[in-house]
Amino acid sequence: MGIGDTSIAALSAAFSGLAAFGAWKASREANETAASVARIERDRWHDALTPQLRLKLERSDGLLYVRFDGPAQLGRLSVRLTVRDDFDRSRVRSLAGGPTPEAIAGIVWGPYRFRPGIDGADQLGRSAGPFPLEAGDRTRLALDPSVKPTWYEGADGEERWRRQYQDATIRLWADCEAEGHRPWRLSFGVTQDGQWAQTGRIVGS
């Protein structure tokens, strides 16, 4: 084989290599595009199937009503509710001689908590459940007024605590699971006037 033939063979091999690389790159990009489209479609479908819940406080009974309106194709929904504080206190700096971060975290900072030991509630009354709901069903959970911190001292300590939250919204997370689907975390603000609060924004979907 002469020098010319060798050069042609080398060029041919180089072009073949470039063509193979181009085909591989195109195939990879096509796969990435297909995966991206599939992910977008899955997210769209997940959002479309967001559980539609309604929550309402009955102050006279000390009960929180929870209703699952649909969609029915989710089948049985498992729901866990968690009371959120009035704001995130984990980043509040402790003052010398004041309550520790652990003591602050041990308080439900809001008007109500779940009744400890009832409806699957923990001992703090922070969360309750999980409990099952079918579309069109509702349940009710027992609530108690939140417990004031020990450092709300004096004869008016209890009164100051109640006054602080007398018209406050009950802030809640609703963690929902259904077989065959990624979970949802929904936020709710339940007012104390007996109005229904409907499904809030989706968080961390």
N, C-alpha and C positions, 0 to 999 in steps of 0.2 A: 504494500500500500504506500503510495507516494505522500509527499507532504500535503498536497492539495486534498487528497482523499482523507487524510487524517484531520485536516482542518474542518472539512465538511462534516465528518463524523462527530467532531467535537461540538461544532455549532448545532448539529442536529440533536445531540444529547442535551446541550444547554437549553435549546428551545423546548425539548420534550420535558426537561425539568421545570422550566418556567410554566409550561402549560399544565403540568401536574400540580404545581404549587397554586396556580391560579384556580384550577378546578377545586382543589382542597379548600382554598380560602373562600371561594364562592359557596361551596357546600356548607362550610362552617357558618358563614354569614346567614345563609338561608335557614340553617338550623336554629341559629340565635334569634332570627326574626320570627320563625315559627314558634319558638319557645316564648318569646316576648308577647306575641299575639295571643297565645294560649293562656299566659299568665294574666294578661289584661282581661280576657274573656272570663277566666275563673274569678277574678276580682269583681268584675261587673256582676256576675251571677251571684257571688257571695253578698254583694251589697243589695242586689235586688231581693234576696231572701232574708234580709235583716228582720229579725223578730219584731213584730209590732206589739209592744207592751203598753199597758196603762196602769198607773199607780195612783192611789188616792188614800188620803188619811181621813179616818173617822175619829175625831178627837174624843167624842163622847164615849166611844167604845174602846179607845186605845188600840185601834187596829189599823193596819196598813193593808189595803186591798190591792191585789195584783191580778191583772187580767191579761191573757194572751189572745190577741185578736187574729193572729195568723202571721205568715201564710201557712195554710193547712198542710202543704206538701212537705213541711219540715217534720211532720209527725210529732212525736213526743219531744217536748223541749225541757231541758234541765236548766233551772235558774238558781243562781246564788246572788243574794243581795248583800252589799257592804255599805255601811254608813260612812260617808266621807266627812272629814272635819270641815269647819267653816272656811279654812284655808290651810295650805300646807305649812305646818308648824315645824317640820323636820329641819328647816333651814334657819329657824329663829335661834339666835345666839342666847345661850343661858347666861343670866346675870349672877354675879357672886351672891351666894346666900339664897338664890331663887330655886325653883323646882328644877330637877334634873331632866335631861331629854327623855329618860326612861319614864319618869313620872308624867311628863307631858303626853307621851305616847300612850299612856295608860288611861287617858281620858277621851271620851267621845265628845268632841267639841261641836255640839249642836243641840237642838231641842229634844231629840228623842234617840233612843237606842232600842235594839231588839231585846225582848225579854230573855235574859240568860237561861239557857237550858230548855227553852221552848222553841219549837219549829226549827230545830237544828242550830239554834243560836249559840255562839261561844259565850264564855263566862264574862267577857267584857260587854257583850251585846253589840259588838261591832259588825258581825256578819251573821246571816241566817241562811239555811239551806244546805245543799241544793234540794230543790223540790221540783216534781214533774208537773207539767201543764200540757194539755192538749189544746188545739185551736178552739177558741170559744169558751174555754174554761177559765175560772178564776179561783184564787185562794186568798186567805187572809192570814196575816202574821201579827202576833202580839207585840205591842210597843210599850215601853216605859219611858217616863221622862228621864233624860240623861242625869247622871250623878255629878254633882259639883265637885271640883277638886278640893282636897283637904286644906289647901292654902287659902280658900275663900272662907276666911275665918270671921268670927264675930256673929252677933245676933242677926245681922242683915246679910250674912254670906249666902244663904239659900235664896233670899229675895233678889240679891244682885245677880246671881246665876240665872234665875228664871227670867228676870227682866232683860238680860243680855240676849236671850233667844226667844222672847215671847212671840215675835212675828217672823222668826227666821225660817228660811226654806230648809227642808230636809234634803241634803245632798246625798245621792246614792250612786253606786256602780251596780249594774246588773250584768253579771257574767252568764252568758247563755251558750248552751251546747246542744247540738242535735246530731244524731248519728250520720256519718258520712259527710259532715261539713266542718270547716274550721270554726272555732268559737268566735263569738262576738262579745265585745265589752261596750255597753251602752251607759250613758250618763243621764241622770234624772234629777230634777229639782221639784220636790213635792211641797206644795204650799200647805199652810195650816187651815185654809178656808174650805177644804173639802172638794176642791177642783181636781179633775183627773190630770195627771201629767203623762204625756205621751212620749213614745220612744225619742230619746235624745240623739246626740251625735254619736257616730261610731268612733271608738278609740282603739288604736293599735290593731286595726284589722289586717 
